């Protein structure tokens, strides 16, 4: 089962480098934030590839950090936006936003305790 934040997995992917993980966590929290309105606007365009690229950016970063639930939700939305799968964009959008918010909170808590 996917976890909101799997720091063990993240550390494993980063070769056990805690300082690098802290740096990436800080960047994910403080750098560009997922903008729900921007995503919705991109999803409503005729060409949904820019929306897929937008989701891909955050999904990839989250995957590196062990953000399993958000990465999985992002992958499902990205696949639909790229026309690789069928799905309901509004419900997938909602799952992405909810999981992103949950991941941000978990990262902030974990970073403070790190």
C-alpha positions as CSV (number, residue, x, y, z in Angstrom):
1,X,0.0,0.0,0.0
2,X,1.3,3.4,-0.9
3,X,2.3,5.8,1.9
4,X,1.9,9.5,1.9
5,X,5.6,9.9,2.7
6,X,8.0,7.0,2.6
7,X,11.3,8.5,3.8
8,X,13.0,5.1,3.9
9,X,12.3,4.7,0.2
10,X,13.5,8.3,-0.5
11,X,16.7,7.7,1.4
12,X,17.3,4.5,-0.5
13,X,16.8,6.2,-3.8
14,X,19.3,8.9,-2.7
15,X,22.0,6.5,-1.5
16,X,21.3,7.3,2.1
17,X,22.3,11.0,1.7
18,X,20.2,12.7,4.4
19,X,21.5,16.2,3.7
20,X,20.4,15.8,0.0
21,X,17.0,14.6,1.1
22,X,16.6,17.6,3.4
23,X,17.6,19.9,0.6
24,X,15.1,18.3,-1.8
25,X,12.3,18.4,0.8
26,X,13.0,22.0,1.4
27,X,12.9,22.8,-2.3
28,X,9.7,20.9,-2.8
29,X,8.1,22.9,0.0
30,X,9.5,26.3,-0.9
31,X,10.0,26.3,-4.6
32,X,7.2,26.3,-7.2
33,X,3.9,25.1,-5.7
34,X,1.3,23.1,-7.5
35,X,-1.3,25.7,-8.5
36,X,-4.7,24.0,-8.6
37,X,-6.2,26.8,-10.7
38,X,-3.4,26.6,-13.3
39,X,-3.8,22.8,-13.5
40,X,-7.5,23.1,-13.9
41,X,-7.0,25.7,-16.7
42,X,-4.5,23.5,-18.5
43,X,-6.8,20.5,-18.1
44,X,-9.6,22.4,-19.8
45,X,-7.5,23.2,-22.9
46,X,-8.1,21.2,-26.1
47,X,-4.5,20.0,-26.0
48,X,-4.0,18.4,-22.6
49,X,-0.3,17.6,-23.0
50,X,0.8,20.8,-21.2
51,X,-1.4,19.8,-18.3
52,X,0.3,16.3,-18.3
53,X,3.7,18.0,-18.4
54,X,2.7,20.2,-15.4
55,X,1.6,17.2,-13.4
56,X,4.7,15.2,-14.5
57,X,7.0,17.8,-13.0
58,X,5.5,17.6,-9.5
59,X,4.9,13.8,-9.7
60,X,8.6,13.2,-10.5
61,X,9.8,15.4,-7.6
62,X,7.4,13.7,-5.2
63,X,8.5,10.3,-6.3
64,X,12.1,11.2,-5.4
65,X,10.9,12.2,-2.0
66,X,8.9,9.0,-1.3
67,X,5.6,10.8,-1.9
68,X,4.0,7.6,-3.0
69,X,0.3,8.4,-2.9
70,X,0.7,11.8,-4.7
71,X,3.0,10.2,-7.3
72,X,0.4,7.4,-7.9
73,X,-2.4,9.9,-8.2
74,X,-0.3,12.1,-10.4
75,X,0.6,9.2,-12.7
76,X,-3.1,8.3,-13.1
77,X,-4.0,11.9,-14.1
78,X,-1.0,12.3,-16.3
79,X,-1.9,9.0,-18.2
80,X,-5.4,10.3,-18.8
81,X,-4.2,13.7,-19.9
82,X,-1.7,12.0,-22.3
83,X,-4.6,9.8,-23.6
84,X,-2.8,6.6,-22.5
85,X,-5.7,5.7,-20.2
86,X,-9.4,6.4,-19.6
87,X,-10.5,8.3,-16.5
88,X,-12.5,11.1,-15.0
89,X,-10.3,14.2,-15.0
90,X,-12.2,16.1,-12.4
91,X,-12.0,13.3,-9.8
92,X,-8.4,12.6,-10.7
93,X,-7.7,16.3,-10.3
94,X,-9.3,16.3,-6.9
95,X,-7.2,13.3,-5.8
96,X,-4.0,14.9,-7.0
97,X,-4.7,18.2,-5.1
98,X,-5.7,16.3,-1.9
99,X,-2.6,14.1,-2.0
100,X,-0.4,17.1,-2.8
101,X,-1.7,19.0,0.2
102,X,-1.3,15.9,2.4
103,X,2.3,15.4,1.1
104,X,3.2,19.0,1.7
105,X,2.0,18.8,5.3
106,X,3.9,15.5,5.9
107,X,7.1,17.0,4.4
108,X,6.9,20.0,6.6
109,X,6.4,17.9,9.7
110,X,9.2,15.4,8.8
111,X,11.6,18.2,7.9
112,X,11.0,19.8,11.3
113,X,11.7,16.5,13.0
114,X,14.6,15.5,10.7
